[in-house]
């Protein structure tokens, strides 16, 4: 085999290696089931400034059944779980703030009496 043939063989090896890296990367970074209408859930989550729970709810809703059609209901149940957690977190925060306001009011009334 001459030097030109050796270069061709090496070039083919490099092309093959690059192709397999590209295929592997697409299953990690931007699989097709991540996109809906040209958008990825992460883009919407970041644009809307959603936190962890709401972001995960949006993610599971947008991808429901796309990776595995047999798990569409499971995906939606996961979305509901994150949404319910966010609702409970907000209720707890609101109740905590109301409790603190009431405590401050009672302390203020005690001081005045």
N, C-alpha and C positions, 0 to 999 in steps of 0.2 A: 504494500500500500504506500503510495507516495504522500508527500506532505499535504497536498491539496485534498486528497481523499481523507486523510486524517482530520483535517480541519472541518470538512463536511460532516464527518461522523461526530466530532465533538460539538459542532453547532447543532446538530439534530438532538444530541443529548441535552444540551442547554434548553432548546425549545421545548422538549418534552418535560423537563423539570419545571420550567416556567409555567407551562400549561397546567400541570398538576397543582402547583402552588396557587395559581389563579382560581382553579376550580375549588380548592380547599378554602380559600379566602372568601369566596362568594357564599359558601354555606355558613360561614361564621359572621361576616360583616353585613351582608345585604341579601339574605335569601329572598326569593320572590314572594313568599308568603308574608314578608314584613311590609310590603307595599300595598296600598289600596288607593286607587285613583292617583297614582304617582307620588303619594306621600307615605312616609314611614311614621309609625306611631311615635317614635322618639322625637321627630321633628315637631309634631303637634304638641306633645307633652312639654317640650322645651319652649316652644313659641307661646303657649298658654301659661307657662310658669306653674304647672301642676306639681304637687309634691309627690311623695312616694306612693301613697295609697291611691290617690286619684289617677296618677300616672299609670300605675299597674292596672287599674280598672279600664282605662282607655286602651292600654296595650292588649289586654285579654279580649276586649270587645272587638277591636279592629282586626285581630288575628283569629277570632273564633272559627275553628274548623278548617282553617287554611293549611296548617301544617299536617293535621291529621283529622279528616272529616269525622271519624268515629268519636273524637273528643270535643266536638263543638259544644255540647251541653256542659261538659266539664270546664271548658274555657269560660263559658258564661257564668258558671257557678263561682269560678275563681274571681271573675270581675265583680260579681255581687258580694263576695266575701270582702274584697278590698273596699268597695263602696260602703258596705255596712260598717267596716272598721273606721273609715273616715267620718261617717255620720256619728258613731259612738264617741270618737275622739273629740269632735266638735261639741257634742252635747256635754261631755265631761268638762271640757274647757269652759263652756258657758255656765254650767252649774258651779264650777269652782270660782269663777269670777263673781257670780251672784252671791255665793257664800262669803267671799271676801268682802264684798260691798256690805252685806248684812253685818258681818263681824265689825267692820269699821264703824258702821252706824251705831251698833250697840255700845262700842267703846266710847264713841262720841257722846252718846246719851248718858252713860255712866259718869263721864267727866263733868257734864253739865249739871248733874244732880248731886 
